[in-house]
């Protein structure tokens, strides 16, 4: 399968992000305003009760939302997180899937949201929901 230009741009950025490499993050899908990432809840990424650590859930959601924002930016722009709020809804186990989306893209700020799920499609559990703000910055 050949990446679209947007997916190729997101994949290149994702592949250079060492935090995602450390967490075992996987780039799954990108289209304008929507990005999906995933990660397995490995034993070293669990909290004391044996479920996904909140840091893993937050990082995956933040990255999915940020890449959704990047997907609507011109080539000479990138984004950085300004503010994020997350609600943890249920314990995360197995494989986490984060789907980030653009709520509104402005010149100065981009409002984003993300949802994190776990489990098979027919019984998936809503693990977290996130909303935040990204700021466009000059590409490095």
Buried (B, 14 or more C-beta within 10 A) or exposed (E): EEEEEBBEBBBEBBEEBEEBEEBBBBBBEBEEBBBBBBBBBEEEBBEEEEBBBEEBBBBBBBBBBBBBBBBBBEEEEBBEBEEBEBEBBBBBBBBBBBBBBBBEBEEEBBBBBBBBBBBEEEEEBEBBBBBBBBBBEEEE
